[in-house]
Amino acid sequence: QNVLQMHATHSNYSDPDKLIFFEEIKIFGVSQEITSVTVSENNVVLEYPVNIIYDPIKQVAVITGLHLEQGRSYTVRWIQNLSINERFDCYPSPDPTKEKCEQLGCAWEETSNPNVPPCYYSSANPYSLKNIQSSSTGIVADLSLDSARIRANEAATTPISTLRLEVTYHLNNMLQFKIYDFQNPRYEVPVPLNLPSSPINPGQSRLYELSPQIKPFGIQIRRNSTGTVIWDSSLPTFTFSDMFIQISTRLASQYLYGFGEAEQPTFRHDMNWHTWGMFTRDQPPTYKLNSYGYHPFYMALEEDGNAHGVLLLNSNAMDVTFQPTPALTYRTIGGILDFYMFLGPTPELVVQQYTALVGRPVMPPYWSLGFQLCRYGYSNDSEISQLVEEMKAAGIPYDVQYSDIDYMERQLDFTLGARFSGLPDLVNRIKAEGMRFIIILDPSISGNETDYPTFSRGMEDDVFIKRPDSDEIIYSKVWPFLPNVEVNETLPEQTQIQLYGAHAAFPDFFRNSTVTWWKREILEYYNNTNNTEKSVKFDGLWIDMNEPAAFMNGAIGGCRNDLLNNPPYMPHLGFRSEGLTYKTLCMEGQQYLSDGTPIRHYDVHSLYGWSQTKPTLDALQEATKERGIVITRSTYPTSGRWAGHWLGDNTAAWDQLTKSVIGMMEFSLFGISYTGADICGFFNDSEYELCVRWMQLGAFYPYSRNHNQKGTRRQDPVSWNSTFVDISKNVLNIRYTLLPYFYTLMYDAHAQGSTVIRPVLHEFVEDRNTWDIYEQFLWGPALLISPVMHQGAVTVSAYLPNARWYDYYTEEDIGFRGQFRVLLAPLEHINLHIRGGYILPWQIPANTTFYSRKNPMGLTVALDDDLLAEGHLYWDDGVQIGMYCASCHSKTLLFCRENDITVLHDGYTDPNNLMFTDIKVLGVPSSVSQVTVSQNGEIIASPHTVNYNDKQVLTITGLQLQLGRNYNLQWS
């Protein structure tokens, strides 16, 4: 590298007229300035008055002042001024030293910034490409390893020499590039993807161009329309060994979003030398600590506003480092490199393309969009019953009640504790009143019971994870308590678990036998064929602790494979020195895929929750015969196909409001639409103002649940005062009013992969101000939510992008756009704005969705600058499994143009004979005196009334437009 060899192969010829000299050398593609040049002949340095000119824009260096005679051999060497931002970390493990660094053949120089790596690569990676075969559908090539340049000091990190690159052009907007060992099969992620049945049609034009870099090896991908390089891995970091795989790429800009799950202070990643780990863990949201889910996907913006996305399909413990180059480095400790790139070119299209691959988000039942209450620490079923009655008496909209693990006997799945013996009757009663009930299930199963059918049947079916080459089950400690012991509940919870915790076994949900067993246990609990009076008729299942979590490191009796549990490279995870077994089981645990292939927990740890999710939804739907909902704590790409996700055990603190919005927007990128945080906070006592503001924000979470920890104060809406009740009631009535619009957004996500909680930049990516907004968000394209998220604030600084906006409450055009404004936000108020150009369907609210779905519907038509608007409504019975038969759903298209509203249905008849009775048109520039209703081109009688006010709002009431029929309304 940085050397030009000039070797004269035939040097007997001399020009008869004069000697010929080389006096100038031009070097193209020089990424850093050249600071010095030396010329040598036969290892003797020659002195020349060298001059160097460098053009950083064109990346061209010109060296003049040379006098190199033709026919002689020379070596020209140059040194580049390596910018600190161009350093790539050569020693990412803890405690780097100069000695360790130089053993790896890297350069050492400390700086005043402790985040800048002192040990960095100073030479190219040792791989090159050979045997390259290109076609119209992709590229195949082998990687050759220069063994003289291997940088490793132990077998597990010695580079592999039998690598192959496969590139597949799947679609004009999606490609895959994969690097694997073609001689020795390695673990590959067993998650099915929706790959096209055949690669791209050769005649189809691609949005991208991939260029393999031969030596040193790299891959460069450009966007064809602009020439922007969006991936360039021709960097010194690439290495591929058994337990350490690393690859870096330059990025097109500093604007990168995604990767998870970990708590972030901003939506856009800070590129200034930050490293984030990924490995599923029972870790409450905390800055930089790897948490419940594993999502190696990012979306990036290019400087011109185009967007692309990248998925690395790998499930081993991993970290990613961002640096201001801008560049990104992946490090993983197993598997292969299997990348998928999506070319957008808009942020919303990137998510749609990504979810086309991993699966569209699950369609939740309508009732699951209602407000929900839960608490860890209900003392008995009477306490829940009393809460239900208090909420009803207060008239607060409320659809779903939960019970946490309190309902179980000693936290044993599929049991019912004596204090909750009345739970089956309570569930049946509230369901008869139009509500729903969800219970929690944990994966770990106690092995200390003498009469526990769930464990006994699990043993018979061989469902539990064992030590390798053994019948010994790996036991740890989680929630189940031992039988026949008196628990001292005054002790700290963790102390109780250590003293009284049972041996807990972990089902292997990859196995077919486990899936069958799990479904049988769920069905038996729902039906309870031995005693139907004890059957619990739940409507949804909440699966927790499925990272999988343990309350000790490893297993009872210890772990036995130190190489797996404490690998040569330990990624940047929380509690890094504790190894991979921190709060989970041993990495040597033996699991089996559905086809019987043995697999190590080391490889599939982060897929544990994923493997539990679909079997849980399948069992729920078989039990209830309805769509139902599963809420899971641990997620992986494709989890959104089967479940929603709550953002975990947060804290009652002001910063958590902002972080919940960031978390929801990230999960929008990940293809999981049904998300939300524990409203008012899980840990610690909430306080009045915080909980008010959180109830306002939480009313716009898809998954809107107030939930908190045992031992903290009550924080449900009726536990405060009458003012709190009124504020909660008012904001939840807004939610319930807009549920038809919100349910339609959920359908759009399920059918097309669009986002529900939508970052503002997704709709206004041409406006760079939106690229850093994370304290506001959109419901779909049309409703902007600007909550107060700071203590004591009675105003909010909101950005209103370049569109026509109407205040939700006054229905008036606010009169400004494309700027930040300070908006009034007294304690009882959350700022909401409707975007011009859209039609929002709505419905008169009620205390549950069971009753609100029977109420009259309406439309809010918000005109844009051209006096146009459009929208649509998806409607079905809200619970049916599968929504694709023509007679069981309605898709209503809504258009407004030239003083004319058109409502187009597709023949669906709702059993409640729903009607649109009210239509509001916002931004009508002149007075309206008459509105006519027609069907099939004929004016029909209509008992409506018309009102037009000085806020330019046209209100039409008393309509009788039946859902499922076509109408046209005109005004003059």
N, C-alpha and C positions, 0 to 999 in steps of 0.2 A: 504494500500500500504506500502511496506517495513516492513511488520510484518509477523512473523511466529508464529501461535498459536499451541501449543502442548497440547492437552487436553486429559487427561487420562480418558477414559469412564469407565473402570473397573480397580480398583487399589488395589484389595485385594490380588492379587497373588504376591509372592516373590520367587525368585530363591533359591532353597535350598543350592546351592553351593556357590554363591557369588552375590553381588549386581551388576546390569548391568547399565552402564552409557553411554550416548551419548556424545562423545568427539569432534566430527567434523561434520560440516554442509557444504554441497556444494550447491551453488545456481547457476543455469544456466540462461543465458539470461539477465545478469546484464549489462545494457548499460553504467552505470557510476560507477566509483570506490566507494567502500564502505569505509567510513572514520572512523566510530565508530559503536560499537555493545553494546547493553544493554540487560541483561537478568533479568526478574523479575518473582517472584512467589507470587501469591496473592497480586499483586501490590507492592511488596517489591523488590527493585532492589538488585540483588546478585552480588557480586564482583568476577570476574574471570579474569585470566591473558590471555585475548583474543588476538589472533594473526590473522591478515587478510591478505590473499594473493589474488591479483586480476590480472587476465589475460585479458587485453583489446582486444586482438585479438579474443580469444574464448568467451569473455564476461562471464567468470566464476569466481565466488568469493568462496574462501575456508576459513571458520572460524574454527580455532582450539583453544585448551586451555579450552574447555568447560568441564563441569562435571555435566551433567543433568541426574538425577537418573530415571531409568525406573519406570513407575507407578505413576509419579507425573506430574502435569500440569505446563507448563512454557509459557512465552511470550518472544519471541526474536525479538527485534527491531533493525533496522540499519539505518544509515544516509548515503546518497550518496553525493558525491562531484558533485553537479550539475554544469556542465560546462555552462558558459554564453551562448554558442551556443545552448545549450539544452533548454534554456528558451523559453516558448511560451506565447505570450502576453495575459494577462488576462483582460487588460483594454485598448482596442484599440481606445476608444473615446478620444477626446482632454482633456487635463489637468488632467492626473491621479494624485491621491494623495494616501498617505498611508491609510488614512481612507476609501476612496472609494474602494481601493484595498482589504483591509481586510474585508469589508462588503461582498465581493464576495467570501470570503474564500480563498484568494490567498496570496502569499508571496510578500513582498516588500523589495527591496534592490536596491539602486541607484548605478550606475557605472559611470566611467569617460566618457564612450561613450554614447552620448545622444540618439543614435539610438537603443541601447539595451533596451528592455522593463524593467522598474523598477518593474512593477507589473506582476508577472508570476504565472502560475499554479503550485501548489505543491502537488496536489492529482489527482487521475485518474478521467476520465469522469464518469458521473453517470449512464451510460447506460450499459446494458448487453443483450446478446442474449438468446432467448428461442424458443421453438417450431421449431427447425431447421429441415427442410426437404431438403435433398440433392437428386439430380438425375443426370443423365448423361448430362442433358442440362442446369443445373443451380441449384440455391439454393433459398429457401424462408425461412425467419425467422422473428420473431417478436422481437422488442426491448423493454426491460423492463427498467423502470426508477426507480431509488432509490430516492424516493421523499424526503428523509431526507437530500439529498445532492444537492438539487436544488440551483443553483446560479443565482438568478434574483431578481429584486426588483420592477418589474412592469409587468402587465398582458401580454403585447405584446411580452415580452421576456421570459416568463415562459415556460420552456421546455414542449414539448408535449409528452404525455405518450402512445399514440396509434400509434407508428411508425412501419413500416414494411420494411424489406430489401428484395429486389428481385434481384437476379443475373441471367443473361441470357448469356449462351455461344453461341453467334450468329454465329461465324465463328471460324476456328482454329486460326485466327489472330485478332479477335475482340470479346470483351465481354462488357456487360453493367451491371452496378450495380446502383440500384435506391433505394432511401430512401424516403418514403412518409407517410402521415397520412392515415391509412386504414379506419378510421371511419368518418373523416370529409374531403370531397374532397377539394383540394387546387388548385390554379392556376398552370397549366402546360403549357410549351411553345407550341404554336399552329403551329409550323413550321414542315412541313412534312419531314421525313427522308426516305432514301431508305433502310429500314431494310429488312433483309432476311425474306422470307415468313415463314420459320420455323427455329428453332435453329439448332445447329451443329448436324451432324450425330454422334450418340454415338460411332461409330467405328473410327471416325476421330481423329487423335492425335492433341492435342492442343499445341500451343506454350507457354501457360501460365498455372499456377496453382493458384487458388484462395483459401485462407484459412480464413474462418471467425474466428475472435478472440472473444471469448465468454464474458469474463469479465476481464477488462473493454472492451466494444465493440470496435472492429476495423476490418479492412479488410487488409489482406496481399496478395499481388500478386507477384509471382515469374516467371521469364523466365525459362522455363523448360530446355533449352539447356545449360544454364550456372549456374542456381541456383540464379542468381542475383535478389534481392528483388527490384522491381520497383515501388511498392506502399505499404505503411505501415501506416495506419491511427490509429494504436493502441496508441493513444496519448491523453493527457488530455483535448484537446480543444473541442472535439465534443459536440455540442449542437444544438437543433432543436426546435425553437419556431416560433410563427406566423410571427414576424418581425425581427428575427435575427437567421440565420443558419450559423454554423461554423464547418469546418472540416479541419484537417491538415494531411499532409502525409510527411513521410521521402522520400527523393529523392535518386536516385542511384548515382548521381554525382552533381558537380557544374555546369554542362553544360545544360542549359535550354534556349529555344528559343520560342518566341510567345507571346501570350496575347496582346490585343490591343483594341482600337487604341490609341496610345500615342507616342509622340516623344521620341526616345531612342538614347543615345550617342553611343551604341554598339549593335551588333546583339545579342550576348549572354547576358543574364540578369546578372547583378551584384547581387550576393546572400547575400551581406552584409547589411541585415536589410533594405530592400527597400519595400515600399508598393505602389501599382499601382491601381488606380480606373478604373472602367468601367461603363459608363453610357453615352449614346450618347448625344453630345452637340456641338453647334456651337462654337468650340474652335480651333483657329488656332494652328498649331503644336507648342507646347511648352513643355519643359521637365516636365515630371510627371503629366501633366494635361490631364484628360480624354478628348478625342476628338470625332470625328464624328462617328466612328464605335464601335462595341461591339463584341469582339472575345475572348471568354473564352476557348481558345485552346492553348496547348503548345506541343512542341516536345522536348524530352530530350535525351541526349546521356548517355549511360552507360560507365563505365570506359574502357570496352573492345571495344568500338566503336559501339555496337549495339544501335539501336534507337527505341523509342516508342513514342506514342502521346496520349494525354488525352483531351477530350472535356467534359466540364460541360455544359449541356444543361439547362441553366437558363438565364432569361432575366432581372431580377430585378437588381437594383443598387448593385454593388459588388465591393469588393477590394480583392487583393491577396497580401500576404506578403511573401517575400523571406528572408530566414535566412541561415547563413553559416553552419548549422547542417550537411548536407544541408536538408532543409525542406521548405514546402510551406503550407500556410494557406489561405483557401478561407473563405470569409465572404459575405453573401448575405442577403438581407432584404425581401425576399419573395419567393414564389414558392416552389420547391422541389429540392432535390439533384438527378440529373440524369446524371451519368458519363458513357462515352464510352471510352474504351482504345483500342489502335491499337498497335500491336506488331512488326510491321515492317518486318524484323529487320534492314533494311537500312533506312536512312532519306527519300530517294525518295519513298520507298515503304510505309512509314508512310503517306506521303501526298496522295499517290494513294489510300490507304485504307480509309483515312479521306474523300477524295472527292467522293469515292464510296458511302459513307454514306450521305454526305450533298449535293452531286450533282457535276458533272464535270463543269469546267469553260466554260463560253459561248464561242461559236466560232464567233470571230469578222469577219466582212466583210474585204476583202483584202484592200479596200481603206482606212479603218480606221487605217491601219499600216503605212500610209503615214504621213508626217509632217503636223502639224496643227497650226493655228494662231487664237488667241482670245485676246480681251482686254475689260475690263470693263471701259467704258468711251468713246467709239466711239461716235462722236457728231452727225453723220448722216450716211445714207447709201452711200453717195458720198465718205466719208472718207474710208469706207471699199472697195469700188470700186477702189479707187486710190491705196490702199495697194495691192490689187490683181494685178493691172497692174504693179506696181513697182516690185513685186516678180517675175512676168512673165518676165519682161524685164531683171532682174538680172539672170534669169535661175536657180533659187534655187528650188529644188524639194519641192513640196507643194501640198497637196491634199485637205485639209479641212479648211474652214473658218467658224468662229462662229460669233454670236452676243450674247452679254450678255443682261441683262435686259433693256439696253438702247433702244432696238427696240420697247418696249412696250409703251403704253399710260399710264403714271404714274405708271409704274411697275405692271400693271394688266395683269395677264395671259390671253392669247388668244386675245390680242388686238394688234394693230399696230399704233405706234405713228406717228404724222405728219412728223417728221424729217426722218422717215424711210418708207415713203410711196412708195419709189422706191425699197424697199427690195424684193418684189416678182419678179420683173423683173431682179434684180441683181442675185438672186438665180438661176433663170432659165438660165441666160446668162452663169454664171460660170459652171453650170452643163453641159451645152451644150459644154463647153470647156474641159470636163473631170474631173471637180472638184466636191466637195460635200459641203453641208452646214448643220450645226448643230445649233439649238436654245436652249435656256435655258427655263426651266419652274420651278416655285416655287410652293409648295403645298398650301400656304395660299391664300385665296380668299377674296377680299374686300366685305364688307357688306354695304358700304355707297353709292352705285351707284343707280341711278334711272332707268338706262337702261343698265344693264349688264347681258346678258343672262346666262353667266356661273354661276353667283351667283343665279339668279332666278331659273334656272333649278336644281341647287344644293338644293335649298330650297324645290322645288317640290319633289325631290327624297329623301329628308331627309338624306343628306350625311355628315352633319357637326357634330363635336364632341360637346356634350352638357354637362351641369351640371347634376349630377345624379338626377333621379326622377324628371325631369324637361324638359320643351321644350326650356329652355334658352340656346342659343348657347354660348360657351365660345369664347370670342373675345380677341385677343391680338393685338400687333402692330408688323408688319414685314416690307415688302417693299412697299406695295400699298399706294399711297398717296390719300388724299381726293380730291373730285372733286371741281371745281370752287374756288380754292385758288391759290394765286400767291406765288410760292415757291421761297424763297431767297436762291439761290444755293451757296452763299458765306458763309453760315453758315456751321459748321461742320455737317457731315452726320448724326450722331446720334441726333444732335439737330433738324435737319430737320425732322427726323422721329418722334420725340416727338411732334413737333409742327404740322406737316402736315400728320402724319400717320393715315391711315384709320383703322376702326375696321376690323381686319383680322380673318376670320374663318378658321378652320382646317378640311379638309375632313378626314373621317374615312375610310381608304383604306381597312380595313378588311371586310367591308360590301359589299355585292354583288351589291347593288344599287349604291355605290360609284364607283366601278369598271366600271359599265356600263356607268355612268355619265362621268367619266374621259375619257374613250375611245371615247365617243361621242364628247366631247370637242376637243380632239386631231384630230379626223377625220374631224370635221367641220373646224378647223383651216387649216388643210392641203388642204381640198377641197373647202371650202368657197362657198357653193352652192348658196348663195344669191348674191355673186359677185366674180366670179372665177378669175377676174383680181387681186384680193387681196389674193388669196390663196398662202400660203407659202409652197413650196415643199421641206421641210426639209428632210434630210436623216438620221439624228440621233437626239436623245433628251438627254439633259444634265439636270438632276434633282438635284437641289441645295436646301439647307435650310431644308432638310427633316429629321432632328434629332428628332423632329421638332424644328426649331429655332424661337425665338421671340426676339424683341429688347426691351423687358421689362420682369420683373420677374412675371410669372403667367399670370393673366388676367386683362383686364379692369374691374374694380369693385372688384378686389381681389380674392383670393382663400379662400375656406371655410372649408377645412378639414386639420387642423394643424397636426394631427397624420400622415397623408400620406405625406404631403409636408415637414414636419420636423420630420422624423421618430426617434424612440428612439435611434437607431444606425445610424449615418450618415457615410456612407463609405468615404474612403479617396479620395474624388473628389476635383477638383479645386474649389476654393471659397466655401469651406465646410460649412462655417457659414451661407451662403445664402440659404441653403436648396436645395431640389431637383428642385425647380421651377426656379433656376437661368437660365435666357435666354431661358425659355421654358414655356409651359402652365401648368395649374394646374394638380396635380396628381389625383384629384378626377374625372377628365373628364371621361365621360361614353362612352365606345366604345362597338361594337358588332362584334363577330366573324361571319363568313359567314353562320353558322348554327343558328344565332340569340342569341347565348350565350352572356350575358352581361359580360363585362370585364373592369377593371379599367385601366386608362392610367398609373397609378402607376406600373402596371405589364408589360404593353406592350410598354412603352415609347421607349425603345431601339429597338423596332421592327417597328417603324413608317416608316423609310426609306425602310426597307425590304418589308413592305406591299405595298409600292408604286411602287416598282421596276418592278415586273412581269406585273402588269396591264399596265405600261408604255411601256414595250417591246411589249406586245401583241397588243396594240393600234398602235404603230409605224409600226409593221409589217403588220397590216391590212391596214394601210394608204398607205404605200410605196410599198407593195407587195414584199419587199426585206428583207434581214436579218437585216440590220441596226445595230445600236449600241446605247445602253443606258449607260451613264456615271452617276453614282450616288455618292453623297457625303457620305450618311450614309449607313452602311452595317452591316450585321449580318451573321452568318453561313448560307450558301446556297445562299447568294446574288450573288455569282459569277456565278450561273447558268444563270443569266439574264442580268448581267451588268458588266462593268468595273468600276474602281474607280480612281479618282485622289486624290493625297495626301493632298489636301486642300490649304488653304490660307497661303502659306509659305512666307518667307521673302527673299529679295535679300541680302543674306549673305553667306559667304564661308562655314560655318558649315552645311548649308542646302544641299550641294551636297552629303556629306557623309550620312546625315540622310535620303536623298531620296533613296539611295541604300538600307539602312537598312529597310526603309518602304516597298520598293518593295519586298525584300526578305521575310519580315514578311507576306505580302499579298500572296506571293507564298505559304507559309505554310497554309494560310487561304483558299486557293482554289480560289483566285481571280487573274487571270493571266494578265488581261488587265489593267495595272496600270502605273502610272508615276506622276511626280511632275511638277508644273508650272515651265517651263524652264526659267531661269534668274530671277525667284522670282516674287511673287505677290505684296507684300508690299514693299514700299521704292523704290528709284531709283536704278536700277541696274548700274553696271559700266563695262567698256569695257572688262578687263581681266576676270572678273567673268562671264560675259555673254558668252564670247568665250568658256571658259572651260565648262560652263553649256550646251551650244549648242553641244559640243562634247559628253558630257555625255548623254544629252537628246536624241541624235541621236540613243541611244541604250535603251531608255525606250520603253516598248511596246506601251504606250500611250504617244506619243511624241508631246507635245503642249507647245508653248510659250504663256504665258498669264500673264497679270499684271493689277494692280489696277488703277482706275480713279485718275487722278491728278499726277501720276508718269510719268517719261519720257518714250517715246517710246523705245521698246527694241526688236522689230521684226528685223530680219536679215538685212533688207535694211535701217534701221534707223541709222547705225553706219558709216562704211566707206567701201571702196572697198576691203580692206584686210579682214575685217569681213565677207563680202559677199563671198569671195573666200574660207575662212575657213569653213563657213557654207555649201556652195555648195559641197565642197569636202567630208565632213563627212556625209552629207545627201546622197550623191551619193553612199557612202559605204553602208549605210543603205538600200537604194533602190536596190542596187546590190544584197544584201543578203536576200531580202524579201522572195524569194521562200523557203529558209531554215527557216526563221523566221515564215512564215505562216505555214509551216509543224510543227514547234514546237507548235504553237497555236492549230493545229489540234490534236497533240499528247496529249496536256493538255485536250482538249475537249473530246477526245475519251478514254484516259487512266488515266487522272488525274495527269500527270507528270508536273513538274515545267518548266516554260519558263525562267524567271529570276531565275537562279539557284545558290544558295550558293555554294561556292567552296567545302565545306565539304560534300555536297551531292554526289559529284563524287569521293572524295578522303577521305572518313571518316576514313580510316586506318591510315591517316597521321594527327596526333594531331595538327600539325601546322595550319591546315586548320580550326580547330574548332573555332578560334578567328578571322578569316578574314572577314572583312566587307567593305573594301575599294576597293575590286575587286569582280567581279561576272562573271558568265558564261551565255551565251545564250545557253540553253540546255546543252548537254555534251561537245560541240566541240569548242566553241569560247570564249576565255578568254578576258575580258575587264578590263583594268587597267588604269583608268582615273586619271588625275591630279585633286586634290580637295583641294589644299592649295594655298593661294595667293603667287605669286612670284615664285612658283616652276617651274623649267624647267627639273626636273627629277622626277621619281616616284619609290618608293621602292615597288617592286612587288614580290609576291611569285609564283614561277613556280613549281607546284607539280610534282610528279614523273611520267612523261609521256614524250613522244617526242613532242616538240612544234616547230611550224614554225611561223616566223614573217609574219604577214598578208601582209605587203607591199613588203618585199624583197622575200618572199616565201622560205626563207632559214631556215634550221634547226638551232635553236639558240645555240645548243651545251651544254646546261646545264639544270638541273632539280632538283627538291627536295630542292630548296634553294631560299633565298631572293636575289634579284639583284637590283641594282639601274639602271634604264633604262632611257635613254635620252628621254625627252618629251618637245621639244620646243613648243612655243605657238600654232603652227599650227598642232600639232601632238597628237593623242591619241593612246596609245599602245594597239594593238590587236594581239592575238596569236591563231593559229589554232592547235588543238590537233591531234596528230598522231593517226591513226586508224579510222578516220571519213571522210566521203564524204559530201561536202557541195554543194547543188545545188544553182545556182545563175542566174541572168538575167541582161542584159545590162540595165542600169537605164534610166529614162526619167524624165521630170518635174512633171508628175503625174503618178500614178499607172495605170490609164486608158491607157496610152500609153506604159508604161514600160512592161505591161502584153502582149503586142504584139511583144516585142523584142526577139531576139535569146537568148537561155539559154545556160548555161555552167555548168561544174562540176569542183570543186577543190577536188582532191583526195590526202589526207594527209596520207602517209604511216606510220605505227607504226614500232616498232623495228623488228617485224616479217614480214614487208613489206606487211601488210594487211590493209584493210580499208573497211568500210561499211557505208551505210547511206540510206535515203529514202526521197521521195518527195511526198507531198500531193498537189493535184492541182484540182481546180474546177473553176466555173465561178466567184467566189469571192463574190457573192451576194445572191445566192439562199438560201431560207429558207429550212432547212433540207438538209443533204448532203449524204444521204444513198442509193439513187437509184444508181444501178451499172453503168448506162450510164452517170451520171452527175458528176463523179469525177474520178481522177486517183490516184492510189497509186503505185509509182515507187520504186522498190527495187534496191539498188545499191551495188555491191560487187566488191572488188578488191583483187585478190590473184594470186600469181605466174605469174606476168607480164600479167594479164588478168583482164579486166573490164567487168562485166556483168550488163546489164541494163534490168530489168524485169518490164514490165507494165501489166496493166489488161484490155486493150482494149479500153480505153477512147480516144475519138477524140476531140481535142481542136478546137474551131471554128477559132482560129487565125493560125492554122497549125504550131504550135510552133515546133521548132527544137533545139536540143542540137548541137551547132556549135563548141564549144571550150571545151576542157578538159585539165586541168593541173594536173599533177601527181607530188607531192612533195616528195622528199626523195628517188628518184630512184638512186640506188647506182652505176649504170654503164651506159655508153652511149647507146642510142637507135637510131637505124637507120631506122627501118621500123615498121609501125603499120598496121595491117589488121583489117577490119571490117567484121563481119559475122552475118548472120541471119539464124536461124533454121539450124545451122551447116554448112551453105554454105557461102563462102567468097563472098562479094558483092563489086561492084565498089564504090569507095569513093574518092572525089576530095580533100582530106585533105592534109595538110602539117605537117611535124614533125620537132620539134626543141628540142635539149637537151643542157643545158648550164652547166657551172661549178658550179652552185649552186645546182646541182642534181635535176633540174626541167625539166620534160618532158612536152612540150606544143604541143597539137594537135589542129590545127585550120582548118577551112574550112569543118568541118563535116556536115552531113545532117541526123542526127538521129531524127526521128520524135517522138514527145511525144505520147505515147500510143502504141509504138511498142517495141519489144524486140531486143536487140543487144548484140554482144560480141566483144570486142576489145582486140587484143593481140599484144604485141610488142616483139622484139628480139634485 
